[in-house]
Amino acid sequence: MKPDSHEVFTRMIDESLAVGMPIPEEKSLRQHLQSCVPCQEYLNANTRVIAGLGGLSFEVDPSLQAKVVESISQRAQQIQAAPFNSRRLMLICVLALALTVVGSFLDLQFGNLIASLLDIRSIHVRQGLFALWIIPSICLFLLFPMLPVLSPANRNERTL
């Protein structure tokens, strides 16, 4: 695609976000957006910027602002409704287990060395590693498989 025609479409995107545009031009812009990834990214970035600013600093067509708010709320609902990915949970559990093993290994292999370098008792180093590394990683290892059960989407809360 020619750079100048691409620039025309980016100007059309800016115009459509700011003041709207006639229906024939809007149709051609939509057709172009279906096939042009850079223009889609440009539109998405500008929409996020406008939403982040809480709107534009000049008058905007109220229907456009409603479209922006609607698209943001739809995306938020999609993110909120996304189910837990069992593969990701399994990966996190394996990582937590690996952290537990690494912490235990460090404690056993280097506890005395660290204690001598810091001039403290080795039992204090072991207690510190146990409290700050091993216990948290075990908690994560046990917590993540329970997340789908604890999620609000799967919880049947009863009120009195």
Buried (B, 14 or more C-beta within 10 A) or exposed (E): EEEEEBEBBBEBBEBBBBEBBEEEEBEBBEEBBEEBEEBBEBBEEBBEEBBEEEEBEEEBBEEBBEEBEEEBEEEEEEEEEEEBEEEEBEEBBEBBBEBBEEBBEBBEEEBEEBBEEEEEEBEEBBEBBEEEBBEBBBEBBEEBBEEBEEEEEEEEEEEE
